[in-house]
Amino acid sequence: MCSDLRAICIELIKEANLNGCRKEIASKDCGLCIKTIERWEKNLIDLRNGRRPFLPISFQSLRGKKL
C-alpha cells in the first residue's frame, strides 16, 4: 500500500476517533489491525526488512513421531 493511501486511512481513522469511535473499531472497518495503524502513525514508510522466516519442517511431518 502506498504512503498516500496510508495517510488517507490514518486521517479517516482519526476523524472517526474524534467523532467518538474507538481506533480499534475504525481500523477493523478499514480492514486493518490497530498495530498496523499505530506503526503507520509513527512512520508512513514500510520499515520492515525482508520476509518472515520459513520453517521447512511442518508440524504435519512430525505427527506420530517422538520428539
Helices and strands as residue ranges (DSSP letters): H 3-18, H 23-29, H 34-42, H 59-62
